[in-house]
Amino acid sequence: MDPKNKVALVTGGGSGLGLALARALGLRGATVVLADRDLSAAQNAARALQELGIAADHLSCDVASAQQVSEVVGEVMTRHGDIDILINNAGVALGGTSGEINLEDWRWIVDINLMGVVHGVEAVVPFMRKTGGYILNVASLAGMHANPDMGPYNATKFAVVGYSEGLQQELAGANIGVSVLCPAWIKTDIHRSALQKPSGNTELDQHRVEAMEDVISNGIDASDVAEWAIDCLQAERFYILTHPEFLPMLEKRHQRVLADYAAASSYFSTTDRA
Ligand SMILES: NC(=O)c1ccc[n+]([C@@H]2O[C@H](COP(=O)([O-])OP(=O)(O)OC[C@H]3O[C@@H](n4cnc5c(N)ncnc54)[C@H](O)[C@@H]3O)[C@@H](O)[C@H]2O)c1
């Protein structure tokens, strides 16, 4: 998938990783449409990209709404004639310990981080089936390795990885490529998104955001992740991974799964049970 002269829709394109992905695609010749719940952020981001000579457009969209996503896809088709690349990037963070997380907040993050991706896929696939295309879903390393006190975020990101794995196989025959991006910490404003949760904020929430700020500010630049991600998209690499320092952690998880499978193999083998 060469981005040159292609049309790319990037959700959550108004800031952070979405904007960096749009910039990387735009610098490689794509027309980029930034769709964000924050219209003024999307507008400012599109202006900044235009100053770099990129053909950039913007639209308002809350990915939690299937209707809004469908309308945005229709509007991109009307304005630009096609959608070749969809980047399902919009996402929020929500942590906390089980027993203390409001169910309304759980539904909020599921609607954005998981259903937002589903809404994007459902809206573009009918068009992409005609001419082919590429879907990049932004998950996280938290979709491959869970950390404590991040239940809602872990759950939505594992779901995006699993959904993408099945989707890639389903759509391969339709000339629609799929990749899933799983980065660890990137310097963006993601930690602040937790303060938008529907149940409101406590002092503890403010402390959590401040604690996350320290971790996030030591993350890598969104532009480095974006350049690598678009290289991988062009190479049609399925898992887009970053942060090699976390490989031992992932290996440990996989070794644990294999060890428990070995125990199951022993239990279920007919000789052992006879
Ligand atoms: N920053 C990190 O460390 C990190 C690591 C791994 C994965 N990610 C993922 O990267 C993606 C982008 O996050 P970011 O770090 O750039 O955060 P960010 O908060 O800087 O940017 C997210 C953008 O998405 C928009 N957005 C939020 N909810 C939306 C909605 N319902 N509909 C449309 N737009 C919405 C925001 O307005 C914002 O412009 C997310 O899916 C996030 O989970 C981030």
The ligand as an SDF file (V2000), in Angstrom:
LIG
                    3D

 44 48  0  0  0  0  0  0  0  0999 V2000
    0.1980    7.7340   24.2930 N   0  0  0  0  0  0  0  0  0  0  0  0
    0.5160    6.4770   24.5530 C   0  0  0  0  0  0  0  0  0  0  0  0
    1.4060    6.1830   25.3880 O   0  0  0  0  0  0  0  0  0  0  0  0
   -0.1740    5.3630   23.8010 C   0  0  0  0  0  0  0  0  0  0  0  0
    0.3890    4.0780   23.8690 C   0  0  0  0  0  0  0  0  0  0  0  0
   -0.2530    3.0430   23.1910 C   0  0  0  0  0  0  0  0  0  0  0  0
   -1.3950    3.2810   22.4430 C   0  0  0  0  0  0  0  0  0  0  0  0
   -1.9030    4.5460   22.3860 N   0  0  0  0  0  0  0  0  0  0  0  0
   -3.1320    4.7330   21.6160 C   0  0  0  0  0  0  0  0  0  0  0  0
   -2.9310    5.7390   20.6460 O   0  0  0  0  0  0  0  0  0  0  0  0
   -4.2080    6.2880   20.2720 C   0  0  0  0  0  0  0  0  0  0  0  0
   -4.1000    7.7930   20.2230 C   0  0  0  0  0  0  0  0  0  0  0  0
   -3.8710    8.2920   21.5320 O   0  0  0  0  0  0  0  0  0  0  0  0
   -2.8640    9.4840   21.8710 P   0  0  0  0  0  0  0  0  0  0  0  0
   -1.8320    8.9300   22.7720 O   0  0  0  0  0  0  0  0  0  0  0  0
   -2.4850   10.2000   20.6420 O   0  0  0  0  0  0  0  0  0  0  0  0
   -3.8400   10.3700   22.8020 O   0  0  0  0  0  0  0  0  0  0  0  0
   -4.3040   11.9090   22.6740 P   0  0  0  0  0  0  0  0  0  0  0  0
   -5.2520   12.0820   23.8150 O   0  0  0  0  0  0  0  0  0  0  0  0
   -3.1120   12.7860   22.5840 O   0  0  0  0  0  0  0  0  0  0  0  0
   -5.0820   11.9730   21.2720 O   0  0  0  0  0  0  0  0  0  0  0  0
   -6.3110   11.3020   21.1050 C   0  0  0  0  0  0  0  0  0  0  0  0
   -7.1650   12.0880   20.1210 C   0  0  0  0  0  0  0  0  0  0  0  0
   -8.3830   11.3440   19.9640 O   0  0  0  0  0  0  0  0  0  0  0  0
   -9.4710   12.2420   20.1080 C   0  0  0  0  0  0  0  0  0  0  0  0
  -10.6180   11.5010   20.6480 N   0  0  0  0  0  0  0  0  0  0  0  0
  -10.8100   11.0410   21.9100 C   0  0  0  0  0  0  0  0  0  0  0  0
  -12.0000   10.4390   21.9950 N   0  0  0  0  0  0  0  0  0  0  0  0
  -12.5780   10.5250   20.7750 C   0  0  0  0  0  0  0  0  0  0  0  0
  -13.8060   10.0970   20.2390 C   0  0  0  0  0  0  0  0  0  0  0  0
  -14.7270    9.4900   20.9990 N   0  0  0  0  0  0  0  0  0  0  0  0
  -14.0500   10.3040   18.9170 N   0  0  0  0  0  0  0  0  0  0  0  0
  -13.1520   10.9570   18.1480 C   0  0  0  0  0  0  0  0  0  0  0  0
  -11.9880   11.4200   18.5990 N   0  0  0  0  0  0  0  0  0  0  0  0
  -11.7020   11.1970   19.9010 C   0  0  0  0  0  0  0  0  0  0  0  0
   -8.9960   13.3370   21.0660 C   0  0  0  0  0  0  0  0  0  0  0  0
   -9.7620   14.5320   20.9120 O   0  0  0  0  0  0  0  0  0  0  0  0
   -7.5410   13.4830   20.6330 C   0  0  0  0  0  0  0  0  0  0  0  0
   -7.3980   14.4140   19.5820 O   0  0  0  0  0  0  0  0  0  0  0  0
   -5.2040    5.7580   21.3040 C   0  0  0  0  0  0  0  0  0  0  0  0
   -5.9700    4.7120   20.7510 O   0  0  0  0  0  0  0  0  0  0  0  0
   -4.3140    5.2540   22.4250 C   0  0  0  0  0  0  0  0  0  0  0  0
   -4.9250    4.2480   23.1860 O   0  0  0  0  0  0  0  0  0  0  0  0
   -1.3240    5.6000   23.0410 C   0  0  0  0  0  0  0  0  0  0  0  0
  1  2  1  0
  2  3  2  0
  2  4  1  0
  4  5  1  0
  4 44  2  0
  5  6  2  0
  6  7  1  0
  7  8  2  0
  8  9  1  0
  8 44  1  0
  9 10  1  0
  9 42  1  0
 10 11  1  0
 11 12  1  0
 11 40  1  0
 12 13  1  0
 13 14  1  0
 14 15  2  0
 14 16  1  0
 14 17  1  0
 17 18  1  0
 18 19  2  0
 18 20  1  0
 18 21  1  0
 21 22  1  0
 22 23  1  0
 23 24  1  0
 23 38  1  0
 24 25  1  0
 25 26  1  0
 25 36  1  0
 26 27  1  0
 26 35  1  0
 27 28  2  0
 28 29  1  0
 29 30  1  0
 29 35  2  0
 30 31  1  0
 30 32  2  0
 32 33  1  0
 33 34  2  0
 34 35  1  0
 36 37  1  0
 36 38  1  0
 38 39  1  0
 40 41  1  0
 40 42  1  0
 42 43  1  0
M  CHG  2   8   1  16  -1
M  END
$$$$
